[in-house]
Amino acid sequence: MKNSISDKWMSAVFYVLIGLFAIACLYPFLLVIASSLTQESALLRDGYKLLPQQWSGAAYRAIFTTSTIPKAYLVTIFVTVVGTALSILVTSMAAYALSGRRLHYAGHLSLFFYFTMLFSGGMVSNYILTTKYLHLQNSIWVYILPALLSPWNLFLMRNFFNDLPKELFESVKIDGAGEMRILRSIVLPLSLPAIATIGLFYALGYWSSWTPAMLYIDNPNLFSLQYIIMQIIRNVDMAQTIAVSGSPSASQVAPAYTVRLATAVVTIGPIIFLYPFLQRYFVGGLRVGAIKG
């Protein structure tokens, strides 16, 4: 079936609008990258430009010649990798238990998870729980354990498990497989779209986490990358300190402002490149997991 001329024109208009929207989304990011590679004096004199006249990598040299950013990078990478893996494991096990009527009171238990999506104890109760009972202050696990399970991801995974054929589980049980064997050998290999979807959500959450560092951590060696960039954005003096300590010559203008831009690029860069590898699973996981309530 051939498209009419009006359909072709409409498609062309849509492509143009989508292209303009993509350019509008990419322009700020490209501007930050270009400005972070600009010489500090030129940035103060000429402002932010997409094609600066004087290029310089002093901001990135200042970042990676100090221990502040690399240590925070290691902390954030550890929290993201370990936290995402543990969250996927816990979420998958809980969702499998609540799916397919395996528990007599699965509906009541689901209500408890759903209740936490509507109401929260607040910051004070969370602080008391984390410090007085869990004793997670000044520990790297304070980034991971409080955010280990997301009810929204739990229901998304449970709905995906409910869509799997029941005959498959019955045939495997006849062969003598237990619940853990079914989950490990049958359910999880068939649930890659859902796992990739919630994995991306968890990874974004752990990578962007900075509140635990502000509330529970005093040790600078345990500061996350996002917390460091928040401090740099709020306090130019800290950026000046990092820049001076990493600057090869004290006579040069320390790249305080470009350090803030370079830190933003370094912070969001790795997580951006993660999405293209999970895109084909991401859309499918959202679509299939949201068919049923």
C-alpha beads as a LAMMPS data file, in Angstrom:
LAMMPS data file: protein, C-alpha beads

293 atoms
292 bonds

1 atom types
1 bond types

-500.0 500.0 xlo xhi
-500.0 500.0 ylo yhi
-500.0 500.0 zlo zhi

Masses

1 110.0

Atoms # bond

1 1 1 0.000 0.000 0.000
2 1 1 1.518 3.277 -1.190
3 1 1 1.417 6.402 0.897
4 1 1 -0.371 9.418 -0.510
5 1 1 1.312 12.759 -1.050
6 1 1 -0.317 14.182 2.068
7 1 1 1.009 11.270 4.142
8 1 1 4.507 11.848 2.811
9 1 1 4.307 15.548 3.645
10 1 1 3.026 14.737 7.106
11 1 1 5.879 12.282 7.665
12 1 1 8.373 14.899 6.477
13 1 1 6.940 17.457 8.911
14 1 1 7.140 14.958 11.767
15 1 1 10.767 14.115 10.939
16 1 1 11.675 17.805 10.849
17 1 1 9.978 18.451 14.195
18 1 1 11.642 15.440 15.789
19 1 1 15.003 16.510 14.372
20 1 1 14.596 20.041 15.743
21 1 1 13.595 18.639 19.123
22 1 1 16.660 16.360 19.134
23 1 1 18.917 19.316 18.301
24 1 1 17.307 21.363 21.096
25 1 1 18.032 18.517 23.527
26 1 1 21.623 18.022 22.359
27 1 1 22.572 21.700 22.193
28 1 1 22.936 22.293 25.977
29 1 1 25.003 19.135 26.353
30 1 1 27.300 20.095 23.457
31 1 1 27.594 23.608 24.877
32 1 1 28.729 22.231 28.229
33 1 1 31.320 19.992 26.536
34 1 1 32.663 22.858 24.424
35 1 1 32.765 25.230 27.389
36 1 1 34.578 22.671 29.542
37 1 1 37.296 22.545 26.859
38 1 1 37.603 26.338 26.753
39 1 1 40.435 28.267 28.355
40 1 1 39.308 29.826 31.624
41 1 1 40.226 33.400 30.632
42 1 1 38.404 33.068 27.305
43 1 1 35.309 31.718 29.046
44 1 1 35.256 34.641 31.484
45 1 1 35.824 37.113 28.656
46 1 1 33.637 35.744 25.849
47 1 1 31.082 33.656 27.720
48 1 1 29.751 30.250 26.687
49 1 1 30.189 29.413 23.001
50 1 1 29.686 26.268 20.984
51 1 1 32.910 26.959 19.056
52 1 1 35.305 28.753 21.419
53 1 1 38.346 30.569 20.089
54 1 1 40.775 29.221 22.696
55 1 1 40.674 25.522 23.542
56 1 1 42.156 24.056 26.683
57 1 1 42.088 20.761 28.578
58 1 1 43.223 22.302 31.851
59 1 1 39.900 21.577 33.560
60 1 1 40.144 17.839 32.870
61 1 1 43.793 17.769 33.891
62 1 1 42.849 19.539 37.115
63 1 1 40.137 16.968 37.813
64 1 1 42.167 13.828 37.214
65 1 1 45.410 15.043 38.825
66 1 1 43.678 15.322 42.212
67 1 1 42.349 12.465 44.300
68 1 1 38.921 14.009 44.957
69 1 1 37.167 13.145 41.702
70 1 1 38.840 9.733 41.071
71 1 1 37.950 8.529 44.587
72 1 1 34.366 9.691 44.171
73 1 1 34.289 7.970 40.788
74 1 1 35.333 4.657 42.330
75 1 1 32.723 4.991 45.067
76 1 1 29.969 5.742 42.558
77 1 1 30.986 2.906 40.234
78 1 1 31.015 0.436 43.141
79 1 1 27.636 1.633 44.396
80 1 1 26.110 1.503 40.905
81 1 1 27.416 -1.941 39.941
82 1 1 26.920 -3.712 43.276
83 1 1 23.678 -1.909 44.093
84 1 1 22.135 -2.622 40.690
85 1 1 23.075 -6.302 40.860
86 1 1 21.678 -6.738 44.369
87 1 1 18.530 -4.762 43.567
88 1 1 17.826 -6.875 40.487
89 1 1 18.335 -10.047 42.537
90 1 1 16.079 -8.962 45.406
91 1 1 13.416 -7.508 43.114
92 1 1 13.324 -10.632 40.945
93 1 1 12.984 -12.956 43.937
94 1 1 10.248 -10.847 45.537
95 1 1 8.361 -10.422 42.256
96 1 1 8.535 -14.151 41.561
97 1 1 7.119 -14.927 45.002
98 1 1 4.216 -12.499 44.503
99 1 1 3.399 -13.655 40.967
100 1 1 1.324 -16.591 39.822
101 1 1 -0.502 -17.040 43.136
102 1 1 2.442 -18.847 44.702
103 1 1 1.684 -17.355 48.129
104 1 1 -1.687 -17.568 49.852
105 1 1 -1.432 -13.947 51.016
106 1 1 0.334 -12.494 47.997
107 1 1 -2.382 -9.857 47.562
108 1 1 -2.041 -8.666 51.144
109 1 1 1.728 -8.542 50.895
110 1 1 1.477 -6.571 47.657
111 1 1 -0.689 -4.061 49.502
112 1 1 2.162 -3.371 51.940
113 1 1 4.518 -2.637 49.048
114 1 1 1.929 -0.465 47.347
115 1 1 1.320 1.465 50.574
116 1 1 4.949 2.639 50.605
117 1 1 4.440 4.185 47.169
118 1 1 1.707 6.451 48.557
119 1 1 2.980 7.275 52.045
120 1 1 6.422 7.762 53.547
121 1 1 7.706 8.069 57.090
122 1 1 9.670 11.199 56.205
123 1 1 13.297 12.193 56.521
124 1 1 13.418 12.128 60.331
125 1 1 12.205 8.541 60.631
126 1 1 14.528 7.434 57.825
127 1 1 17.456 9.118 59.548
128 1 1 16.686 7.442 62.883
129 1 1 16.275 4.041 61.201
130 1 1 19.511 4.376 59.242
131 1 1 21.704 5.659 62.079
132 1 1 20.263 4.213 65.290
133 1 1 19.051 0.796 64.174
134 1 1 20.913 -0.054 60.965
135 1 1 24.152 1.770 61.927
136 1 1 24.985 2.606 58.336
137 1 1 26.531 6.021 58.936
138 1 1 29.985 6.439 57.364
139 1 1 29.491 3.211 55.434
140 1 1 29.352 2.727 51.692
141 1 1 26.331 0.459 52.182
142 1 1 24.226 3.478 53.126
143 1 1 23.963 4.169 49.399
144 1 1 22.729 0.647 48.620
145 1 1 20.650 -0.924 51.394
146 1 1 17.990 1.806 51.837
147 1 1 17.370 1.826 48.065
148 1 1 17.640 -1.912 47.561
149 1 1 14.012 -2.460 46.521
150 1 1 11.693 -0.183 44.560
151 1 1 7.968 -1.080 44.754
152 1 1 7.354 0.281 41.254
153 1 1 10.050 -1.971 39.802
154 1 1 8.703 -4.845 41.874
155 1 1 5.225 -4.530 40.345
156 1 1 6.689 -4.122 36.874
157 1 1 8.638 -7.344 37.261
158 1 1 5.687 -9.153 38.847
159 1 1 3.429 -8.241 35.922
160 1 1 6.049 -9.506 33.513
161 1 1 6.247 -12.822 35.361
162 1 1 2.452 -13.101 35.295
163 1 1 2.529 -12.903 31.493
164 1 1 4.769 -15.973 31.184
165 1 1 2.898 -19.167 30.139
166 1 1 1.670 -21.150 33.140
167 1 1 2.082 -24.386 31.208
168 1 1 5.824 -23.806 31.205
169 1 1 5.959 -23.783 34.999
170 1 1 3.739 -26.837 35.267
171 1 1 5.894 -28.884 32.907
172 1 1 9.066 -27.934 34.763
173 1 1 7.525 -28.830 38.132
174 1 1 6.544 -32.245 36.776
175 1 1 10.228 -32.824 36.008
176 1 1 10.996 -32.167 39.696
177 1 1 12.415 -28.627 39.565
178 1 1 12.067 -26.467 42.676
179 1 1 11.131 -22.815 42.852
180 1 1 14.718 -21.564 42.969
181 1 1 15.667 -23.760 40.000
182 1 1 12.660 -22.467 38.051
183 1 1 13.571 -18.873 38.824
184 1 1 17.240 -19.314 37.947
185 1 1 16.956 -21.522 34.865
186 1 1 13.581 -20.622 33.352
187 1 1 12.157 -17.318 34.553
188 1 1 15.220 -15.062 34.578
189 1 1 16.517 -16.082 31.111
190 1 1 13.050 -15.331 29.681
191 1 1 12.853 -11.980 31.484
192 1 1 15.793 -10.121 29.956
193 1 1 13.622 -7.186 28.752
194 1 1 12.178 -6.652 32.225
195 1 1 15.565 -7.122 33.900
196 1 1 17.187 -4.608 31.552
197 1 1 14.385 -2.126 32.216
198 1 1 14.525 -2.217 35.998
199 1 1 18.312 -2.507 35.844
200 1 1 18.497 0.782 33.989
201 1 1 16.159 2.399 36.523
202 1 1 18.235 1.136 39.440
203 1 1 21.526 2.126 37.786
204 1 1 20.269 5.667 37.173
205 1 1 19.120 5.920 40.777
206 1 1 22.399 4.694 42.266
207 1 1 24.514 6.760 39.892
208 1 1 22.581 9.939 40.754
209 1 1 22.523 9.319 44.513
210 1 1 24.000 12.102 46.621
211 1 1 21.570 12.585 49.539
212 1 1 23.075 9.736 51.653
213 1 1 26.478 11.398 51.446
214 1 1 25.019 14.661 52.723
215 1 1 23.100 13.084 55.618
216 1 1 25.126 10.094 56.780
217 1 1 28.756 10.373 55.623
218 1 1 31.562 12.467 57.091
219 1 1 34.451 10.558 55.532
220 1 1 35.586 12.346 52.330
221 1 1 36.807 9.033 50.922
222 1 1 33.179 7.822 50.768
223 1 1 31.679 10.832 49.018
224 1 1 29.847 9.983 45.821
225 1 1 30.523 11.669 42.511
226 1 1 27.148 13.386 42.482
227 1 1 27.755 14.818 45.949
228 1 1 31.102 16.213 44.841
229 1 1 29.529 17.895 41.827
230 1 1 26.769 19.323 44.030
231 1 1 29.421 20.867 46.257
232 1 1 31.300 22.209 43.263
233 1 1 28.184 23.776 41.783
234 1 1 27.176 25.359 45.086
235 1 1 30.628 26.491 46.083
236 1 1 32.975 28.031 43.550
237 1 1 35.721 28.096 46.184
238 1 1 35.848 24.307 46.215
239 1 1 36.218 24.279 42.442
240 1 1 38.985 26.858 42.832
241 1 1 40.755 24.625 45.364
242 1 1 40.545 21.568 43.132
243 1 1 41.679 23.577 40.128
244 1 1 44.652 25.155 41.916
245 1 1 45.828 21.817 43.330
246 1 1 45.665 20.281 39.850
247 1 1 46.983 23.287 37.900
248 1 1 50.545 22.821 36.596
249 1 1 51.484 26.452 37.206
250 1 1 50.317 28.843 39.879
251 1 1 50.738 31.771 37.507
252 1 1 48.043 30.474 35.180
253 1 1 44.384 31.241 35.714
254 1 1 42.984 28.302 37.640
255 1 1 40.063 26.773 35.692
256 1 1 37.482 27.080 38.473
257 1 1 34.404 27.509 36.269
258 1 1 35.511 25.084 33.583
259 1 1 36.170 22.523 36.319
260 1 1 32.481 22.636 37.195
261 1 1 31.541 22.029 33.563
262 1 1 34.123 19.277 33.123
263 1 1 32.903 17.582 36.296
264 1 1 29.354 17.604 34.923
265 1 1 30.553 15.976 31.687
266 1 1 32.568 13.359 33.558
267 1 1 29.603 12.643 35.827
268 1 1 26.879 12.088 33.240
269 1 1 29.045 10.644 30.480
270 1 1 29.213 6.945 31.423
271 1 1 25.532 6.566 32.264
272 1 1 24.532 8.101 28.916
273 1 1 26.475 5.440 26.984
274 1 1 24.684 2.704 28.946
275 1 1 21.270 3.416 27.431
276 1 1 22.012 2.490 23.764
277 1 1 23.006 -1.042 24.818
278 1 1 19.746 -1.508 26.763
279 1 1 17.388 0.356 24.445
280 1 1 16.048 -2.711 22.634
281 1 1 15.199 -4.357 25.969
282 1 1 14.022 -1.144 27.626
283 1 1 11.019 -0.440 25.377
284 1 1 9.949 -4.087 25.290
285 1 1 10.147 -4.419 29.054
286 1 1 7.967 -1.386 29.657
287 1 1 5.384 -2.483 27.084
288 1 1 5.059 -6.113 28.148
289 1 1 5.244 -5.457 31.870
290 1 1 2.505 -2.843 31.757
291 1 1 -0.174 -4.910 29.996
292 1 1 -1.788 -6.133 33.196
293 1 1 -2.242 -4.511 36.596

Bonds

1 1 1 2
2 1 2 3
3 1 3 4
4 1 4 5
5 1 5 6
6 1 6 7
7 1 7 8
8 1 8 9
9 1 9 10
10 1 10 11
11 1 11 12
12 1 12 13
13 1 13 14
14 1 14 15
15 1 15 16
16 1 16 17
17 1 17 18
18 1 18 19
19 1 19 20
20 1 20 21
21 1 21 22
22 1 22 23
23 1 23 24
24 1 24 25
25 1 25 26
26 1 26 27
27 1 27 28
28 1 28 29
29 1 29 30
30 1 30 31
31 1 31 32
32 1 32 33
33 1 33 34
34 1 34 35
35 1 35 36
36 1 36 37
37 1 37 38
38 1 38 39
39 1 39 40
40 1 40 41
41 1 41 42
42 1 42 43
43 1 43 44
44 1 44 45
45 1 45 46
46 1 46 47
47 1 47 48
48 1 48 49
49 1 49 50
50 1 50 51
51 1 51 52
52 1 52 53
53 1 53 54
54 1 54 55
55 1 55 56
56 1 56 57
57 1 57 58
58 1 58 59
59 1 59 60
60 1 60 61
61 1 61 62
62 1 62 63
63 1 63 64
64 1 64 65
65 1 65 66
66 1 66 67
67 1 67 68
68 1 68 69
69 1 69 70
70 1 70 71
71 1 71 72
72 1 72 73
73 1 73 74
74 1 74 75
75 1 75 76
76 1 76 77
77 1 77 78
78 1 78 79
79 1 79 80
80 1 80 81
81 1 81 82
82 1 82 83
83 1 83 84
84 1 84 85
85 1 85 86
86 1 86 87
87 1 87 88
88 1 88 89
89 1 89 90
90 1 90 91
91 1 91 92
92 1 92 93
93 1 93 94
94 1 94 95
95 1 95 96
96 1 96 97
97 1 97 98
98 1 98 99
99 1 99 100
100 1 100 101
101 1 101 102
102 1 102 103
103 1 103 104
104 1 104 105
105 1 105 106
106 1 106 107
107 1 107 108
108 1 108 109
109 1 109 110
110 1 110 111
111 1 111 112
112 1 112 113
113 1 113 114
114 1 114 115
115 1 115 116
116 1 116 117
117 1 117 118
118 1 118 119
119 1 119 120
120 1 120 121
121 1 121 122
122 1 122 123
123 1 123 124
124 1 124 125
125 1 125 126
126 1 126 127
127 1 127 128
128 1 128 129
129 1 129 130
130 1 130 131
131 1 131 132
132 1 132 133
133 1 133 134
134 1 134 135
135 1 135 136
136 1 136 137
137 1 137 138
138 1 138 139
139 1 139 140
140 1 140 141
141 1 141 142
142 1 142 143
143 1 143 144
144 1 144 145
145 1 145 146
146 1 146 147
147 1 147 148
148 1 148 149
149 1 149 150
150 1 150 151
151 1 151 152
152 1 152 153
153 1 153 154
154 1 154 155
155 1 155 156
156 1 156 157
157 1 157 158
158 1 158 159
159 1 159 160
160 1 160 161
161 1 161 162
162 1 162 163
163 1 163 164
164 1 164 165
165 1 165 166
166 1 166 167
167 1 167 168
168 1 168 169
169 1 169 170
170 1 170 171
171 1 171 172
172 1 172 173
173 1 173 174
174 1 174 175
175 1 175 176
176 1 176 177
177 1 177 178
178 1 178 179
179 1 179 180
180 1 180 181
181 1 181 182
182 1 182 183
183 1 183 184
184 1 184 185
185 1 185 186
186 1 186 187
187 1 187 188
188 1 188 189
189 1 189 190
190 1 190 191
191 1 191 192
192 1 192 193
193 1 193 194
194 1 194 195
195 1 195 196
196 1 196 197
197 1 197 198
198 1 198 199
199 1 199 200
200 1 200 201
201 1 201 202
202 1 202 203
203 1 203 204
204 1 204 205
205 1 205 206
206 1 206 207
207 1 207 208
208 1 208 209
209 1 209 210
210 1 210 211
211 1 211 212
212 1 212 213
213 1 213 214
214 1 214 215
215 1 215 216
216 1 216 217
217 1 217 218
218 1 218 219
219 1 219 220
220 1 220 221
221 1 221 222
222 1 222 223
223 1 223 224
224 1 224 225
225 1 225 226
226 1 226 227
227 1 227 228
228 1 228 229
229 1 229 230
230 1 230 231
231 1 231 232
232 1 232 233
233 1 233 234
234 1 234 235
235 1 235 236
236 1 236 237
237 1 237 238
238 1 238 239
239 1 239 240
240 1 240 241
241 1 241 242
242 1 242 243
243 1 243 244
244 1 244 245
245 1 245 246
246 1 246 247
247 1 247 248
248 1 248 249
249 1 249 250
250 1 250 251
251 1 251 252
252 1 252 253
253 1 253 254
254 1 254 255
255 1 255 256
256 1 256 257
257 1 257 258
258 1 258 259
259 1 259 260
260 1 260 261
261 1 261 262
262 1 262 263
263 1 263 264
264 1 264 265
265 1 265 266
266 1 266 267
267 1 267 268
268 1 268 269
269 1 269 270
270 1 270 271
271 1 271 272
272 1 272 273
273 1 273 274
274 1 274 275
275 1 275 276
276 1 276 277
277 1 277 278
278 1 278 279
279 1 279 280
280 1 280 281
281 1 281 282
282 1 282 283
283 1 283 284
284 1 284 285
285 1 285 286
286 1 286 287
287 1 287 288
288 1 288 289
289 1 289 290
290 1 290 291
291 1 291 292
292 1 292 293
